Every structure is written in C-alpha cells, then in structure tokens.
C-alpha cells in the first residue's frame, strides 16, 4: 500500500544562514539537510541576490571544507572567508557593524541549498556593557 512512498525527514525549525561581521554561519538544520557533507562549493547569483551551497568532493575546484565535527554540530558551520563575506555585504549594501542578517534556505535538489538574501531579516546587534566604552 505504501509502495513509492519515501520517509520525509522532519527537522524542527528552519534552515538559515547568518551573515555577521564575524563571518557566515549555517545553522545545524542546513548541515543536516545537506546530509552532513564534508565539502561544498559556493555559488552566487548577483541579479537574484541569492547564494547557494552545493555538495561536492574534496577534489572539486573551489571546494570549501564544510562539515567535519559531530560534537560541534549544535553550533552549525561557520565559514570565515572574508572575500565571500565582503562580496555578499557589498552586493546587499549591508552594515554588519550594527546589524546581523539572516536568510532562510531551501533545497532545490538533493545536493543544493539556496539562500535568498533579498528576503533576509535584519536585526540590531546587542550592545554589551564592554561595548559601551
């Protein structure tokens, strides 16, 4: 009776990318939906204001190490590539000194997740007592 059905993986919460002045942070749901892939390539569509990560092998040109540490999965994955970070900030005209930005991701096939930066939510950074001078 259930022939042809496949189980739907259920994760609570959304998959998202945070862009801050410290780097790019992919939450744990991104890692899980990407099946804990070790390497990705990053793609950008400046016209649509989107970026994507796509699964790849270590030997793929421009591959980036992605997931590698089960014990730190609760924190997701952080990429500290300043060039990519600055490309996004410049394209979007964002001010990461005062705001953080969060873009939800969606899978477009089994190996690619897209983040629509034009729909990103902006939130003011929290000011700590040590930041007040």
N, C-alpha and C positions, 0 to 999 in steps of 0.2 A: 504494500500500500504506500510506503514512503519511498519507493523507487524514484531516483532522480533528485531527491532532496539532499541538501548538504547542511550541516550544522552551521548556524550563524554564530560567530564569536561575539560575545557580549562583553563590552568594557564599559564601566561606568565613567561618565564624563566625556569631554570632547578631546580630540587630538589638537594640539596647538603649538605654535612657535612663538616664543617671546623674543623681542629684539630690545636690548638694553645697551647701555654704554659699556657693559662688560662682555657682550657677545651675543650669540644666537643660542637659545635654549629650546630644545624639543622636549616636550613632556613625555612621561613614560608611556602614554597611550600611543604616541607616534611610534615609539620604539616597538611596542607590541604589535601594532597594526602593520608595521614594516617587517614583522616576523624576526625581530632582533638581528637584523642584517649587520654584518661587520663593516661593510663599505658601501658608500653611496656616491653618486655624482650629483652636483647641484646644477640646476638649470634656471634660467631667468627669462621672463617674457616682459620686457620693459613696456610694451604697448598695453598689455593687460594688467600690468602691475602685479605679476604673480611670480613666485619662485616654486620650484619643485625639487624634491629629492627622489632619486631613483636608485633602486638596488643595483649593485654591480659587484664585480670581483676585484680583488686586490690589484690585479694587473691591468685593469681598465684605465685608460688615460684620464687624468684628473680625478682619480678616485680619492675619497676622503675617508679616513677611519671613522666609523660611526659608533656602533655598539660593541662593547667588549667587556663589560663588568657587571655581572649579575647582582653583586652586593650593593652596587650604587644605582640600580635601576629605578629606585624610588625617586631619584633626582632627575631622571631622564638623561638626555645627552646635551652637552654644551660644546659648541664649536667656537673657538676663539680666533677665527680667521678675520683679521681686521679688514682685509681687502673686500671680502664679501659683505661684511657688516657695513663698511662705508659705502659700497655700491648701493645697498638697499636704502640706507639713510639718505643718501643723495637723491636717489630716484624718487623717494617718497617725500623728500623735504621735511624730515622728522628731526625733532630736537630731543636726543636721548640724554641730554644733560638734565632735563627737567621731567621727562616723561618716559614711560615704558610702553611698548606696543605689543599687542597680542593678536595673532592671526590664526583662525581655525584652519585646520587641514582636512582634506578629503581625498580618498583614494580614487584614482581614475582607472587603474587596472591592478593587477596583482603585485606590481612592483614599483608603483609611483604614487607619491602623495604630493598634492598641490596646495599651496597656501596663497590665498587671495589677499594681498597686502592692502588693496583699496578698501577692504572691509575690516581692517584691523581696528581694534579698540585701543584707545589711548587712556592711560591712567597716570595721574601725577605720582611722582616718586614720593615716598615717605621721607620726611626730614627727621633725622636722628639728632639727638642732643649734641653729638660730637660734630655734626654738620653745621650747627648754628654759629660757630665761630667761637 
